[in-house]
Amino acid sequence: MTRSDKSLLFDYFGPLLSDRQRDCYDLYYNDDLSLSEIAELKGISRQGAWDAIRHAESRLVEFEEKTGVVARIKELEAELEKYGV
């Protein structure tokens, strides 16, 4: 899964994550902070930051597998590109 795909999943399903998962995931992938920086900022261990990110990613993938929302949007965008829209 590309970084772009991860960001897209987060855009659609991020609100369904816990606050800690959402914050750590956002700081790691969108703000490009290191695990150490996230840990210091959030007052948790590096392992705690990594666990939150890993669990968030698993949940995002699970949401997509169950709904297929992002896949359908990508298909629609590809169709629109064919027609120059």
C-alpha positions as CSV (number, residue, x, y, z in Angstrom):
1,M,0.0,0.0,0.0
2,T,1.4,3.4,-1.0
3,R,1.7,6.4,1.2
4,S,-0.9,8.0,-1.0
5,D,-3.3,5.1,-0.4
6,K,-2.8,5.3,3.3
7,S,-3.6,9.1,3.3
8,L,-6.7,8.4,1.3
9,L,-7.9,5.8,3.7
10,F,-7.2,8.2,6.6
11,D,-9.1,11.0,4.9
12,Y,-12.2,8.8,4.6
13,F,-12.1,6.6,7.7
14,G,-9.9,8.6,10.1
15,P,-12.8,9.9,12.2
16,L,-13.6,6.2,13.0
17,L,-10.3,5.7,14.8
18,S,-9.7,6.4,18.5
19,D,-8.2,9.8,19.3
20,R,-4.8,8.4,20.0
21,Q,-4.7,6.3,16.8
22,R,-5.9,9.2,14.7
23,D,-3.4,11.6,16.2
24,C,-0.4,9.3,16.0
25,Y,-1.3,8.2,12.4
26,D,-1.7,11.8,11.3
27,L,1.5,12.9,12.8
28,Y,3.4,10.0,11.3
29,Y,2.1,10.0,7.8
30,N,0.8,13.5,7.2
31,D,3.2,15.6,9.3
32,D,6.2,13.2,8.8
33,L,7.2,13.1,12.5
34,S,9.4,10.3,13.8
35,L,8.2,7.8,16.4
36,S,10.4,9.6,19.0
37,E,8.9,12.9,18.1
38,I,5.4,11.6,18.4
39,A,6.1,9.8,21.6
40,E,7.5,13.0,23.1
41,L,4.6,15.1,21.9
42,K,1.9,12.7,23.1
43,G,3.6,11.7,26.3
44,I,3.9,8.0,25.4
45,S,6.7,5.6,24.6
46,R,8.0,5.0,21.1
47,Q,6.4,1.5,21.2
48,G,3.1,3.1,22.2
49,A,3.3,5.4,19.2
50,W,4.1,2.6,16.9
51,D,1.3,0.4,18.3
52,A,-1.2,3.2,17.8
53,I,-0.1,3.7,14.2
54,R,-0.1,-0.1,13.4
55,H,-3.5,-0.6,14.9
56,A,-4.9,2.5,13.1
57,E,-3.6,1.2,9.8
58,S,-5.1,-2.2,10.4
59,R,-8.5,-0.6,11.2
60,L,-8.4,1.6,8.1
61,V,-7.7,-1.4,5.9
62,E,-10.5,-3.3,7.7
63,F,-12.9,-0.5,7.1
64,E,-12.0,-0.4,3.4
65,E,-12.3,-4.2,3.0
66,K,-15.8,-4.0,4.5
67,T,-17.1,-1.0,2.6
68,G,-15.0,-0.7,-0.6
69,V,-15.6,3.1,-0.5
70,V,-12.1,4.1,-1.6
71,A,-11.9,1.5,-4.3
72,R,-15.2,2.7,-5.8
73,I,-14.0,6.3,-5.7
74,K,-10.7,5.4,-7.4
75,E,-12.7,3.6,-10.1
76,L,-15.0,6.6,-10.6
77,E,-12.0,8.9,-10.9
78,A,-10.4,6.6,-13.5
79,E,-13.7,6.6,-15.5
80,L,-13.9,10.4,-15.3
81,E,-10.3,10.8,-16.5
82,K,-11.2,8.8,-19.6
83,Y,-13.7,11.5,-20.6
84,G,-11.4,14.4,-19.6
85,V,-13.5,15.4,-16.7
